[in-house]
Amino acid sequence: MRSPYFDDGHDAFRREVRAFLAAEVLPHAERWEEQDSVPASCWKLLGERGYLGLAHPRSAGGTDRDLFTSVVLLEELGRTGYGGLRAAVSVHAYMATPYLARVGGPDLCRAYLAPAVRGTRVAALALTEPGAGSDLSALATTAVRDGDHFVVDGTKTLVSNGTTADFLVAAVRTAPAAPGARGATGLSLLVVDTDLPGVHRTPAPTLGWRSAGTATVTLDAVRVPADRLVGRLDHGFYYLMRGLQLERLVAAVLALGGMDHTLDDLRAFLRGRDVGGDALAHRQALVHRVADLATDLAAARQLVHHTAWLYERGELPAVECSMAKLHTTELACRLADTALQLQGSHGYARTSPTARAHRDARAATVAAGPSEVMRDLIGRAVLGGDRAGGSA
């Protein structure tokens, strides 16, 4: 479908990105899945092409492009069919480093954001903990001021890029939460170099997103220079509230690309597989199932693009971001499940693109807030009972 949100420049950029990914990424992506990480060489290539700084300021080496240029990149990353790759790149460029670009200050941007844009330093976002995910009030990793350092103790789990990151943007508790504030006070963001004494990383293999380099990161009395504070002390909650909306929008865009890949793969299979002398693509029952999925995907695309348009205008469309994330990631699971079923033993083979899509799709319904939390946020807003709090 021709979209009113994209112009000729976006279309040219899409062709450029698709060609780059086909030539430089897809020939190696399966090996990266087996190695459970994206190599340094890929990060540098992405940085050289400017793909890691599309949304970042020119002062840090970025290109400060409009949001729909990023939408193009994210859709094409999803279209590769490798969820781990798309998770790794999106966490680096759209979930960890935006905090530096927005409130990090010139010194942090020079030391961390600029090399991240070049692809010479890899970033990760350290938020989830063993006892806390969407409920920010339960975050227990502490950062206690000691002279010109913070002493950080705690454990972060399911950290994408955790095995390869050069630095973390970590949510830490710098003050107790005020009674009844549900986490709205006492949280800060710190940049933590992963080569500091006391930082221990343990690979955490997952069902899908295998090349995302997921890890558990333990912080044991890590002394972090106080000038690594991102923004203002005890204001991390407010930064996270905005950042999480972008995370959810990004997750929705990636899901669109992933569904495009899955639908393309299913289309090729049904056209090429004969049963009883006729292609499966001619069987009405299958045609109707594909028609329903394609229609749902088209509707999802309009919701996601509209939400991106709202965000681009400077709004903070929290409900729309939750709707977009919920609808697309759940639809991706339905599409992957249907594609696997219709392809039979071909789709069930562990090495098939459809099996990989099936593994990867489920991860997106959990990351950046699980579907149940999205439904809670949406439902409270619709019913008029929404209130500020520490759940994200």
VOPAGU-2260 file (C-alpha; in pm, 1 decimal, decimal comma):
REM VOPAGU-2260
SITE   aa  ch    i         X         Y         Z
SITE  MET   A    0       0,0       0,0       0,0
SITE  ARG   A    1     112,5     352,6     -75,0
SITE  SER   A    2     140,7     538,7     253,5
SITE  PRO   A    3      87,0     913,5     303,9
SITE  TYR   A    4     352,7     907,1     574,0
SITE  PHE   A    5     640,2     837,0     333,7
SITE  ASP   A    6     778,1    1049,5      52,4
SITE  ASP   A    7    1015,8     970,7    -234,6
SITE  GLY   A    8    1313,6    1024,3      -6,3
SITE  HIS   A    9    1186,6     759,7     233,6
SITE  ASP   A   10    1128,1     520,4     -55,3
SITE  ALA   A   11    1484,0     571,6    -181,1
SITE  PHE   A   12    1617,6     517,0     169,4
SITE  ARG   A   13    1417,8     193,9     196,5
SITE  ARG   A   14    1574,6      63,4    -122,8
SITE  GLU   A   15    1918,0     157,5       8,6
SITE  VAL   A   16    1866,4     -14,8     343,8
SITE  ARG   A   17    1716,3    -326,8     188,5
SITE  ALA   A   18    2009,9    -359,4     -50,1
SITE  PHE   A   19    2260,1    -308,2     231,8
SITE  LEU   A   20    2097,5    -570,5     453,0
SITE  ALA   A   21    2078,2    -818,4     165,1
SITE  ALA   A   22    2447,1    -774,2      82,0
SITE  GLU   A   23    2610,4    -723,2     422,1
SITE  VAL   A   24    2383,2    -880,4     682,6
SITE  LEU   A   25    2167,1   -1165,1     552,2
SITE  PRO   A   26    2461,7   -1378,4     429,3
SITE  HIS   A   27    2592,9   -1386,9     786,2
SITE  ALA   A   28    2280,7   -1361,2    1002,7
SITE  GLU   A   29    2236,0   -1735,0    1052,5
SITE  ARG   A   30    2591,6   -1765,3    1183,3
SITE  TRP   A   31    2528,0   -1479,5    1425,7
SITE  GLU   A   32    2224,0   -1669,6    1551,4
SITE  GLU   A   33    2448,0   -1966,3    1624,0
SITE  GLN   A   34    2704,0   -1742,3    1795,4
SITE  ASP   A   35    2434,7   -1569,1    2003,3
SITE  SER   A   36    2557,6   -1217,8    1922,0
SITE  VAL   A   37    2605,0    -953,6    1654,5
SITE  PRO   A   38    2978,5    -908,7    1584,7
SITE  ALA   A   39    3174,7    -584,3    1612,1
SITE  SER   A   40    3221,2    -578,7    1234,5
SITE  CYS   A   41    2844,9    -544,9    1181,1
SITE  TRP   A   42    2814,1    -262,9    1432,4
SITE  LYS   A   43    3089,9     -72,2    1255,1
SITE  LEU   A   44    2925,3    -121,7     916,0
SITE  LEU   A   45    2593,4       2,9    1051,3
SITE  GLY   A   46    2769,2     301,5    1201,2
SITE  GLU   A   47    2955,7     383,8     881,0
SITE  ARG   A   48    2626,3     389,2     691,4
SITE  GLY   A   49    2475,8     624,6     948,7
SITE  TYR   A   50    2206,6     377,6    1051,1
SITE  LEU   A   51    2282,5     400,2    1424,6
SITE  GLY   A   52    2239,1     775,8    1442,1
SITE  LEU   A   53    1928,6     852,3    1238,7
SITE  ALA   A   54    1746,8     993,2    1540,1
SITE  HIS   A   55    2048,9    1146,1    1712,1
SITE  PRO   A   56    2185,1    1502,2    1694,2
SITE  ARG   A   57    2447,8    1605,8    1444,2
SITE  SER   A   58    2669,8    1719,8    1731,3
SITE  ALA   A   59    2715,3    1351,4    1822,0
SITE  GLY   A   60    2765,8    1235,9    1464,0
SITE  GLY   A   61    2401,6    1156,6    1400,1
SITE  THR   A   62    2188,4    1283,5    1114,4
SITE  ASP   A   63    1879,3    1398,5    1310,0
SITE  ARG   A   64    1640,9    1259,1    1048,5
SITE  ASP   A   65    1264,1    1257,0    1082,7
SITE  LEU   A   66    1101,7     968,5    1269,7
SITE  PHE   A   67     969,2     799,7     954,4
SITE  THR   A   68    1324,9     752,4     830,1
SITE  SER   A   69    1377,6     543,0    1143,7
SITE  VAL   A   70    1049,1     365,6    1076,0
SITE  VAL   A   71    1186,5     260,7     737,8
SITE  LEU   A   72    1506,0     125,0     893,2
SITE  LEU   A   73    1318,1     -62,0    1164,4
SITE  GLU   A   74    1067,9    -215,2     921,8
SITE  GLU   A   75    1352,9    -335,8     702,5
SITE  LEU   A   76    1538,6    -480,1    1002,0
SITE  GLY   A   77    1220,7    -668,6    1086,6
SITE  ARG   A   78    1190,1    -784,0     727,3
SITE  THR   A   79    1524,1    -968,0     754,3
SITE  GLY   A   80    1342,2   -1232,3     957,0
SITE  TYR   A   81    1603,1   -1229,9    1235,0
SITE  GLY   A   82    1449,4   -1110,0    1560,1
SITE  GLY   A   83    1777,8   -1115,4    1750,7
SITE  LEU   A   84    1942,6    -881,1    1503,9
SITE  ARG   A   85    1652,9    -637,3    1507,9
SITE  ALA   A   86    1640,6    -646,1    1888,8
SITE  ALA   A   87    2014,4    -579,7    1919,5
SITE  VAL   A   88    2013,7    -282,0    1682,8
SITE  SER   A   89    1692,9    -129,1    1815,9
SITE  VAL   A   90    1805,8    -154,0    2179,1
SITE  HIS   A   91    2134,1      15,6    2091,6
SITE  ALA   A   92    1995,1     294,5    1874,2
SITE  TYR   A   93    1642,5     352,3    2007,3
SITE  MET   A   94    1624,8     227,0    2366,0
SITE  ALA   A   95    1959,7     288,2    2537,9
SITE  THR   A   96    2129,1     579,5    2361,5
SITE  PRO   A   97    1823,8     810,6    2331,9
SITE  TYR   A   98    1855,3     889,0    2702,4
SITE  LEU   A   99    2204,5    1020,7    2636,1
SITE  ALA   A  100    2086,2    1224,8    2339,4
SITE  ARG   A  101    1794,1    1372,0    2530,5
SITE  VAL   A  102    1938,2    1453,4    2874,4
SITE  GLY   A  103    2295,0    1323,1    2882,1
SITE  GLY   A  104    2485,3    1647,5    2847,9
SITE  PRO   A  105    2780,4    1723,2    2615,0
SITE  ASP   A  106    3047,5    1525,4    2801,6
SITE  LEU   A  107    2844,8    1203,1    2812,2
SITE  CYS   A  108    2742,2    1248,9    2450,2
SITE  ARG   A  109    3102,6    1295,1    2344,2
SITE  ALA   A  110    3227,6     996,3    2544,8
SITE  TYR   A  111    2941,8     751,2    2483,2
SITE  LEU   A  112    2680,5     864,6    2233,0
SITE  ALA   A  113    2923,1     964,8    1956,4
SITE  PRO   A  114    3109,4     629,1    1952,6
SITE  ALA   A  115    2775,9     447,9    1976,9
SITE  VAL   A  116    2660,0     631,4    1664,8
SITE  ARG   A  117    2982,7     529,3    1490,3
SITE  GLY   A  118    2930,0     168,7    1595,6
SITE  THR   A  119    3258,7     149,3    1784,5
SITE  ARG   A  120    3091,7     113,9    2125,1
SITE  VAL   A  121    2782,5    -101,9    2181,7
SITE  ALA   A  122    2507,2       8,6    2421,0
SITE  ALA   A  123    2257,6    -187,7    2628,3
SITE  LEU   A  124    1965,0     -85,0    2846,0
SITE  ALA   A  125    1970,7    -245,5    3192,1
SITE  LEU   A  126    1623,1    -217,8    3338,5
SITE  THR   A  127    1462,3    -555,5    3419,6
SITE  GLU   A  128    1558,9    -729,9    3743,7
SITE  PRO   A  129    1483,7   -1072,6    3892,4
SITE  GLY   A  130    1202,0    -923,3    4100,6
SITE  ALA   A  131    1099,8    -628,6    3886,4
SITE  GLY   A  132    1004,3    -565,5    3527,2
SITE  SER   A  133     720,6    -336,1    3432,6
SITE  ASP   A  134     670,0    -225,8    3793,1
SITE  LEU   A  135     943,8      34,2    3829,6
SITE  SER   A  136     864,0      80,5    4199,1
SITE  ALA   A  137    1011,1    -265,7    4260,9
SITE  LEU   A  138    1352,6    -190,6    4110,4
SITE  ALA   A  139    1609,1    -280,2    4374,8
SITE  THR   A  140    1950,5    -206,5    4219,3
SITE  THR   A  141    2099,4      67,4    4435,2
SITE  ALA   A  142    2350,1     344,6    4366,9
SITE  VAL   A  143    2485,7     503,8    4684,0
SITE  ARG   A  144    2688,3     823,5    4658,6
SITE  ASP   A  145    3041,6     790,6    4793,3
SITE  GLY   A  146    3244,3    1103,6    4725,2
SITE  ASP   A  147    3281,9    1148,9    4351,8
SITE  HIS   A  148    3143,9     800,6    4275,8
SITE  PHE   A  149    2825,0     599,7    4302,7
SITE  VAL   A  150    2859,6     248,1    4443,4
SITE  VAL   A  151    2617,9      26,7    4249,0
SITE  ASP   A  152    2483,2    -308,4    4367,9
SITE  GLY   A  153    2219,3    -524,9    4206,1
SITE  THR   A  154    2132,6    -762,9    3925,5
SITE  LYS   A  155    1984,0    -688,5    3584,3
SITE  THR   A  156    1829,4    -967,9    3380,9
SITE  LEU   A  157    1740,5   -1026,5    3016,4
SITE  VAL   A  158    1975,4    -750,4    2902,3
SITE  SER   A  159    1983,7    -748,2    2520,6
SITE  ASN   A  160    2339,7    -680,7    2395,9
SITE  GLY   A  161    2443,4    -774,8    2749,0
SITE  THR   A  162    2721,6   -1008,9    2639,2
SITE  THR   A  163    2880,7    -759,5    2399,1
SITE  ALA   A  164    2789,3    -412,0    2528,8
SITE  ASP   A  165    3067,9    -169,2    2610,4
SITE  PHE   A  166    2837,3      25,1    2839,8
SITE  LEU   A  167    2498,0       4,0    3002,7
SITE  VAL   A  168    2240,3     271,2    3059,0
SITE  ALA   A  169    2115,3     135,7    3390,1
SITE  ALA   A  170    1813,2     226,3    3600,1
SITE  VAL   A  171    1921,4     246,1    3963,9
SITE  ARG   A  172    1764,7     350,5    4291,2
SITE  THR   A  173    1938,6     655,6    4433,1
SITE  ALA   A  174    1676,2     727,1    4700,5
SITE  PRO   A  175    1391,9     532,2    4861,6
SITE  ALA   A  176    1058,7     565,3    4687,8
SITE  ALA   A  177     830,4     808,6    4864,5
SITE  PRO   A  178     529,8     642,6    5033,6
SITE  GLY   A  179     246,0     610,7    4785,4
SITE  ALA   A  180     458,4     739,4    4495,0
SITE  ARG   A  181     472,9     396,5    4330,2
SITE  GLY   A  182     827,1     445,8    4206,4
SITE  ALA   A  183     792,3     801,6    4080,5
SITE  THR   A  184    1079,9     913,7    4299,4
SITE  GLY   A  185    1424,3     784,5    4376,5
SITE  LEU   A  186    1519,9     639,4    4038,2
SITE  SER   A  187    1814,9     764,1    3834,1
SITE  LEU   A  188    1995,0     659,6    3516,5
SITE  LEU   A  189    2367,4     585,5    3515,4
SITE  VAL   A  190    2611,2     495,3    3239,3
SITE  VAL   A  191    2805,3     191,3    3358,2
SITE  ASP   A  192    3113,1      75,9    3165,4
SITE  THR   A  193    3106,3    -301,3    3144,9
SITE  ASP   A  194    3481,7    -331,0    3201,1
SITE  LEU   A  195    3459,8    -180,4    3549,8
SITE  PRO   A  196    3557,7    -404,1    3843,4
SITE  GLY   A  197    3250,6    -572,5    3987,9
SITE  VAL   A  198    3056,6    -598,6    3660,3
SITE  HIS   A  199    2989,6    -964,9    3587,1
SITE  ARG   A  200    2804,7   -1082,7    3276,5
SITE  THR   A  201    2655,6   -1427,4    3231,6
SITE  PRO   A  202    2502,2   -1530,8    2897,2
SITE  ALA   A  203    2130,0   -1603,8    2931,4
SITE  PRO   A  204    2024,3   -1809,8    2627,2
SITE  THR   A  205    1664,8   -1749,8    2526,7
SITE  LEU   A  206    1408,7   -1929,3    2312,7
SITE  GLY   A  207    1423,0   -1662,5    2043,2
SITE  TRP   A  208    1615,2   -1343,5    1967,1
SITE  ARG   A  209    1928,5   -1556,9    1976,0
SITE  SER   A  210    2171,2   -1308,6    1821,7
SITE  ALA   A  211    2066,1   -1037,2    2068,2
SITE  GLY   A  212    2340,9   -1144,4    2309,3
SITE  THR   A  213    2108,7   -1161,7    2609,8
SITE  ALA   A  214    2279,1   -1168,4    2948,3
SITE  THR   A  215    2232,5   -1140,6    3321,2
SITE  VAL   A  216    2447,9    -857,3    3454,0
SITE  THR   A  217    2550,2    -857,1    3818,3
SITE  LEU   A  218    2679,1    -532,0    3967,3
SITE  ASP   A  219    2882,5    -598,4    4280,1
SITE  ALA   A  220    2997,3    -279,0    4453,3
SITE  VAL   A  221    3075,0    -120,3    4116,0
SITE  ARG   A  222    3224,9     225,5    4156,6
SITE  VAL   A  223    3077,6     445,9    3884,6
SITE  PRO   A  224    3206,6     803,8    3848,7
SITE  ALA   A  225    2937,3    1049,5    3953,3
SITE  ASP   A  226    2964,8    1232,4    3621,9
SITE  ARG   A  227    2810,1     925,9    3455,1
SITE  LEU   A  228    2472,0    1034,2    3586,8
SITE  VAL   A  229    2229,8    1078,7    3295,4
SITE  GLY   A  230    2021,0    1390,1    3344,8
SITE  ARG   A  231    1913,1    1488,8    3694,5
SITE  LEU   A  232    1940,9    1285,1    4010,5
SITE  ASP   A  233    1619,1    1103,4    4106,9
SITE  HIS   A  234    1450,9    1194,4    3776,7
SITE  GLY   A  235    1497,5     856,9    3608,0
SITE  PHE   A  236    1131,4     762,7    3638,5
SITE  TYR   A  237    1023,9    1057,7    3426,1
SITE  TYR   A  238    1287,8     985,7    3162,7
SITE  LEU   A  239    1181,1     621,6    3152,6
SITE  MET   A  240     815,5     709,7    3108,5
SITE  ARG   A  241     893,4     885,6    2782,9
SITE  GLY   A  242    1156,5     634,8    2675,1
SITE  LEU   A  243     925,5     339,4    2724,2
SITE  GLN   A  244     670,6     489,7    2485,3
SITE  LEU   A  245     937,3     501,4    2214,6
SITE  GLU   A  246    1038,1     143,8    2301,1
SITE  ARG   A  247     681,8      25,8    2247,8
SITE  LEU   A  248     647,1     212,8    1922,1
SITE  VAL   A  249     977,1      68,0    1800,8
SITE  ALA   A  250     863,8    -282,5    1899,0
SITE  ALA   A  251     547,3    -233,7    1695,3
SITE  VAL   A  252     738,2    -115,6    1387,5
SITE  LEU   A  253     979,6    -408,6    1409,5
SITE  ALA   A  254     683,3    -645,3    1434,7
SITE  LEU   A  255     541,4    -502,9    1111,8
SITE  GLY   A  256     861,4    -587,2     927,4
SITE  GLY   A  257     875,4    -930,4    1084,7
SITE  MET   A  258     519,5   -1002,0     971,0
SITE  ASP   A  259     601,7    -887,2     619,0
SITE  HIS   A  260     880,7   -1145,7     612,3
SITE  THR   A  261     660,5   -1422,4     750,6
SITE  LEU   A  262     378,7   -1346,1     506,6
SITE  ASP   A  263     621,9   -1336,5     213,6
SITE  ASP   A  264     762,1   -1673,6     317,9
SITE  LEU   A  265     414,2   -1823,7     354,5
SITE  ARG   A  266     305,3   -1683,7      18,0
SITE  ALA   A  267     603,6   -1841,5    -156,6
SITE  PHE   A  268     535,4   -2177,1       8,9
SITE  LEU   A  269     166,2   -2186,6     -77,1
SITE  ARG   A  270     233,3   -2090,2    -438,1
SITE  GLY   A  271     506,4   -2348,4    -479,5
SITE  ARG   A  272     356,8   -2647,7    -299,8
SITE  ASP   A  273     125,6   -2875,3    -499,4
SITE  VAL   A  274    -116,7   -3117,0    -334,6
SITE  GLY   A  275    -332,3   -3334,3    -553,6
SITE  GLY   A  276    -207,5   -3158,0    -865,8
SITE  ASP   A  277    -298,6   -2808,3    -755,4
SITE  ALA   A  278    -108,7   -2538,8    -567,1
SITE  LEU   A  279    -205,6   -2480,5    -206,1
SITE  ALA   A  280    -250,0   -2115,1    -298,1
SITE  HIS   A  281    -563,9   -2218,3    -489,0
SITE  ARG   A  282    -735,9   -2383,2    -191,1
SITE  GLN   A  283   -1015,4   -2155,4     -74,7
SITE  ALA   A  284    -981,2   -2237,6     295,2
SITE  LEU   A  285    -615,8   -2135,9     289,1
SITE  VAL   A  286    -682,0   -1833,1      70,5
SITE  HIS   A  287    -933,7   -1703,3     324,4
SITE  ARG   A  288    -697,0   -1751,8     618,6
SITE  VAL   A  289    -426,6   -1557,3     438,4
SITE  ALA   A  290    -678,4   -1287,5     344,3
SITE  ASP   A  291    -774,0   -1235,4     708,8
SITE  LEU   A  292    -411,7   -1214,5     821,5
SITE  ALA   A  293    -316,2    -975,4     541,5
SITE  THR   A  294    -610,6    -752,1     631,1
SITE  ASP   A  295    -514,7    -751,7     998,1
SITE  LEU   A  296    -157,0    -665,0     903,4
SITE  ALA   A  297    -271,9    -375,6     685,5
SITE  ALA   A  298    -485,5    -240,4     970,5
SITE  ALA   A  299    -197,7    -279,9    1215,1
SITE  ARG   A  300      30,1     -84,4     983,6
SITE  GLN   A  301    -209,6     209,8     981,7
SITE  LEU   A  302    -229,0     210,6    1362,5
SITE  VAL   A  303     149,6     200,5    1397,6
SITE  HIS   A  304     214,7     469,1    1137,3
SITE  HIS   A  305     -49,7     695,8    1287,4
SITE  THR   A  306     108,5     651,8    1629,6
SITE  ALA   A  307     449,4     736,8    1483,6
SITE  TRP   A  308     295,4    1049,1    1329,3
SITE  LEU   A  309     161,6    1155,3    1668,1
SITE  TYR   A  310     499,8    1096,9    1829,0
SITE  GLU   A  311     675,5    1286,9    1549,2
SITE  ARG   A  312     452,5    1587,7    1619,8
SITE  GLY   A  313     590,4    1605,1    1973,5
SITE  GLU   A  314     301,0    1436,6    2146,8
SITE  LEU   A  315     343,8    1152,0    2394,5
SITE  PRO   A  316      75,0     910,4    2271,6
SITE  ALA   A  317     106,1     661,0    2555,7
SITE  VAL   A  318    -223,9     483,5    2490,4
SITE  GLU   A  319    -161,9     460,2    2116,5
SITE  CYS   A  320     191,6     327,6    2176,2
SITE  SER   A  321      50,2      59,7    2404,2
SITE  MET   A  322    -220,5     -26,5    2150,3
SITE  ALA   A  323      29,6     -44,5    1865,9
SITE  LYS   A  324     267,8    -262,4    2062,7
SITE  LEU   A  325      -8,1    -493,1    2190,0
SITE  HIS   A  326    -183,5    -537,4    1857,0
SITE  THR   A  327     119,5    -588,6    1634,5
SITE  THR   A  328     316,9    -821,5    1858,8
SITE  GLU   A  329      16,9   -1041,7    1931,4
SITE  LEU   A  330     -74,3   -1044,4    1562,8
SITE  ALA   A  331     282,7   -1145,9    1480,3
SITE  CYS   A  332     238,3   -1451,5    1702,4
SITE  ARG   A  333     -88,0   -1543,6    1529,9
SITE  LEU   A  334      64,5   -1499,8    1187,2
SITE  ALA   A  335     373,6   -1703,7    1274,5
SITE  ASP   A  336     158,7   -1978,5    1425,1
SITE  THR   A  337     -65,2   -1993,2    1117,9
SITE  ALA   A  338     233,2   -1989,7     881,9
SITE  LEU   A  339     392,5   -2277,7    1070,3
SITE  GLN   A  340      70,3   -2478,2    1067,4
SITE  LEU   A  341       6,1   -2425,6     695,8
SITE  GLN   A  342     361,1   -2523,1     605,9
SITE  GLY   A  343     339,8   -2846,9     800,9
SITE  SER   A  344     664,1   -3036,8     848,6
SITE  HIS   A  345     848,9   -2780,8     634,4
SITE  GLY   A  346     759,8   -2504,6     876,8
SITE  TYR   A  347     823,8   -2715,4    1186,0
SITE  ALA   A  348    1185,6   -2785,5    1093,3
SITE  ARG   A  349    1410,7   -2605,1    1339,7
SITE  THR   A  350    1608,9   -2434,3    1064,0
SITE  SER   A  351    1306,3   -2299,4     877,1
SITE  PRO   A  352    1241,6   -1922,6     867,4
SITE  THR   A  353     891,1   -1989,7     995,2
SITE  ALA   A  354    1015,0   -2175,0    1303,2
SITE  ARG   A  355    1251,9   -1887,2    1374,5
SITE  ALA   A  356     966,0   -1637,0    1332,5
SITE  HIS   A  357     757,7   -1844,9    1571,7
SITE  ARG   A  358    1033,1   -1832,0    1836,9
SITE  ASP   A  359    1108,3   -1464,8    1786,5
SITE  ALA   A  360     751,7   -1334,7    1776,3
SITE  ARG   A  361     671,0   -1440,8    2130,5
SITE  ALA   A  362     964,2   -1244,2    2275,5
SITE  ALA   A  363     818,9    -914,7    2153,0
SITE  THR   A  364     496,8    -970,4    2350,7
SITE  VAL   A  365     707,2    -974,1    2668,1
SITE  ALA   A  366     977,2    -710,0    2608,7
SITE  ALA   A  367     907,8    -338,8    2674,1
SITE  GLY   A  368     606,3    -434,4    2883,0
SITE  PRO   A  369     412,1    -760,2    2838,7
SITE  SER   A  370      77,2    -770,5    2665,3
SITE  GLU   A  371    -105,0    -796,2    2996,7
SITE  VAL   A  372      44,6    -464,6    3111,5
SITE  MET   A  373     -44,9    -305,1    2776,5
SITE  ARG   A  374    -405,1    -417,1    2820,1
SITE  ASP   A  375    -412,0    -278,3    3173,0
SITE  LEU   A  376    -280,6      61,2    3059,4
SITE  ILE   A  377    -520,1      77,0    2765,2
SITE  GLY   A  378    -819,3     -40,7    2966,2
SITE  ARG   A  379    -762,5     208,8    3246,8
SITE  ALA   A  380    -736,5     491,4    2995,1
SITE  VAL   A  381   -1048,6     385,3    2806,5
SITE  LEU   A  382   -1249,5     349,9    3125,4
SITE  GLY   A  383   -1129,4     682,6    3257,7
SITE  GLY   A  384    -965,3     537,8    3564,3
SITE  ASP   A  385    -604,9     577,3    3457,0
SITE  ARG   A  386    -374,5     731,9    3714,9
SITE  ALA   A  387      -5,0     811,6    3731,4
SITE  GLY   A  388     200,2     536,3    3884,0
SITE  GLY   A  389     510,1     326,6    3880,8
SITE  SER   A  390     398,7      59,3    3638,4
SITE  ALA   A  391     534,4      97,4    3290,7
